[in-house]
Amino acid sequence: MAIFAQLQRLHEHCHRLRLFQVEQELAARLEQAAKRELSYADFLDELLALEVGAITAKYHQMPITMARFPFQKTWRASTSSSSPPLISS
């Protein structure tokens, strides 16, 4: 029961600190760390690297989303019969 309460508090702390990726994967990462017998520093390093990776991906995607670029067409879609020819005869 105490472990459940502690895990619940950890989830709440992660949510409040806006560590959403860590919050999502916390239980699984704790189990993996226990199985691999990671030191506290190694566990914390992996956990924070996970969050930094998620935030970096979010900030790289944000300008693309805000620019509202149209969806990407594949070469096959752009050369289909419904589109006009690129070179007129």
LINFEN-V114092 format. One record per pair of residues at least 24 apart in sequence whose ideal C-beta (glycine too) atoms are under 10 Angstrom apart, sorted by sequence separation. I is the first residue (numbers start at 1). GAP is how many residues later the second one is. If there is no record, write none. Layout:
i = <I | I>
gap = <GAP | GAP>
This chain:
i = <26 | 22 | 25 | 21 | 22 | 24 | 25 | 3 | 19 | 22 | 23 | 19 | 21 | 22 | 25 | 21 | 24 | 19 | 20 | 21 | 19 | 21 | 22 | 14 | 18 | 21 | 17 | 20 | 21 | 19 | 20 | 19 | 21 | 14 | 18 | 21 | 20>
gap = <24 | 25 | 25 | 26 | 26 | 26 | 26 | 27 | 28 | 28 | 28 | 29 | 29 | 29 | 29 | 30 | 30 | 31 | 31 | 31 | 32 | 32 | 32 | 33 | 33 | 33 | 34 | 34 | 34 | 35 | 35 | 36 | 36 | 37 | 37 | 37 | 38>
